[in-house]
Amino acid sequence: MTDADALQAFLAPLKRLAARHSGIEGQVLWAAEVEEGWQVQDDTADLLDAEEIPFYVEGLLVEGFGLIWHVMAEAGEGRRDPDHVLLMVWELGTPPPPAPTAAEGWIILDSGRWNGQAAP
């Protein structure tokens, strides 16, 4: 598999999510110092629209950033529809903070990690 194929395979779940759930939004978090964890991107108050998510992620990965994504949903019984996507970004070559766990009332429906290639 080429690097381009690996990148497209990594992006595929985000593209499917955007196609199926056009109202979903993405929130970008940037790695701070490991001790400080993740910080919300501060140059914009807006969240990414569904169709912007895979394009934004692809641009970051091509530029050499690492990324963890979590599709979040409200916890509870019954069907769980995705609510939003957390996009956690760091510079490759530096260790990222640990990925956050779901806060009370939320669950992680799906996730992915890119360390220069797709990782479990």
C-alpha positions as CSV (number, residue, x, y, z in Angstrom):
1,M,0.0,0.0,0.0
2,T,1.4,3.4,-0.9
3,D,1.5,6.4,1.4
4,A,-1.4,8.0,-0.5
5,D,-3.4,4.8,-0.2
6,A,-2.8,4.6,3.5
7,L,-3.8,8.3,3.9
8,Q,-7.0,7.7,2.0
9,A,-7.8,4.6,4.0
10,F,-7.3,6.6,7.2
11,L,-9.6,9.4,5.9
12,A,-12.3,7.0,4.7
13,P,-14.2,6.7,8.0
14,L,-14.3,10.5,8.3
15,K,-15.5,10.9,4.8
16,R,-18.3,8.3,5.4
17,L,-19.3,10.1,8.6
18,A,-19.5,13.4,6.9
19,A,-21.7,11.9,4.1
20,R,-24.0,10.2,6.5
21,H,-24.3,12.9,9.2
22,S,-24.1,16.3,7.4
23,G,-24.9,18.1,10.6
24,I,-21.9,16.8,12.6
25,E,-19.2,19.3,13.5
26,G,-15.5,19.0,14.3
27,Q,-13.6,20.6,17.1
28,V,-9.8,21.0,16.7
29,L,-7.6,20.5,19.7
30,W,-3.8,21.2,19.6
31,A,-1.2,19.5,21.8
32,A,0.3,21.7,24.4
33,E,3.1,20.5,26.6
34,V,2.5,17.0,27.6
35,E,1.7,18.1,31.2
36,E,-0.9,20.6,29.9
37,G,-2.8,18.2,27.6
38,W,-4.9,19.4,24.8
39,Q,-6.0,23.0,24.0
40,V,-8.9,24.1,21.9
41,Q,-7.8,25.8,18.7
42,D,-8.0,29.5,19.6
43,D,-7.8,31.2,16.2
44,T,-11.5,30.5,15.5
45,A,-14.6,30.1,17.6
46,D,-16.3,28.1,14.8
47,L,-16.4,24.4,14.6
48,L,-15.6,22.6,11.3
49,D,-18.7,21.6,9.2
50,A,-19.0,18.0,8.3
51,E,-17.7,18.3,4.8
52,E,-14.7,20.4,6.0
53,I,-13.5,17.7,8.5
54,P,-11.8,15.2,6.1
55,F,-10.3,18.0,4.0
56,Y,-8.9,19.8,7.0
57,V,-7.5,16.5,8.4
58,E,-5.9,15.6,5.0
59,G,-4.2,19.0,4.8
60,L,-2.7,18.5,8.3
61,L,-1.5,15.0,7.6
62,V,0.1,16.0,4.3
63,E,1.9,18.8,6.2
64,G,3.4,16.2,8.6
65,F,1.2,16.5,11.7
66,G,0.0,13.6,13.8
67,L,-3.7,13.3,14.6
68,I,-6.1,11.4,16.8
69,W,-9.8,11.6,16.0
70,H,-12.7,10.6,18.2
71,V,-16.3,10.5,17.1
72,M,-18.4,11.4,20.2
73,A,-22.0,10.6,21.1
74,E,-24.1,11.2,24.1
75,A,-24.2,8.2,26.4
76,G,-27.5,6.5,27.1
77,E,-29.6,3.6,26.1
78,G,-30.8,3.0,22.6
79,R,-29.3,4.2,19.3
80,R,-26.3,6.4,19.6
81,D,-26.0,9.0,16.8
82,P,-22.7,10.8,16.5
83,D,-22.7,14.3,17.9
84,H,-19.3,15.8,17.1
85,V,-15.7,14.8,16.2
86,L,-12.7,15.8,18.3
87,L,-9.6,16.3,16.2
88,M,-6.4,16.2,18.3
89,V,-3.3,17.5,16.4
90,W,0.4,17.5,17.2
91,E,3.7,17.9,15.5
92,L,5.2,14.6,14.5
93,G,8.5,14.0,16.3
94,T,7.1,15.3,19.6
95,P,5.2,13.1,21.9
96,P,1.5,14.0,22.1
97,P,-0.3,14.1,25.4
98,P,-2.4,11.1,26.2
99,A,-5.7,11.0,24.3
100,P,-8.6,12.1,26.5
101,T,-11.2,9.6,27.6
102,A,-14.9,10.4,27.2
103,A,-16.2,12.8,29.8
104,E,-19.2,11.8,31.9
105,G,-22.3,11.6,29.7
106,W,-20.3,10.9,26.5
107,I,-18.9,7.9,24.7
108,I,-16.4,7.4,21.9
109,L,-18.1,5.7,19.0
110,D,-15.1,5.5,16.7
111,S,-11.5,6.7,16.6
112,G,-8.3,6.7,14.6
113,R,-4.7,7.7,15.0
114,W,-2.1,8.9,12.5
115,N,1.6,8.8,13.5
116,G,2.9,9.4,10.0
117,Q,0.9,6.3,9.1
118,A,-2.3,4.8,10.4
119,A,-1.9,3.3,13.9
120,P,-4.1,1.3,16.2
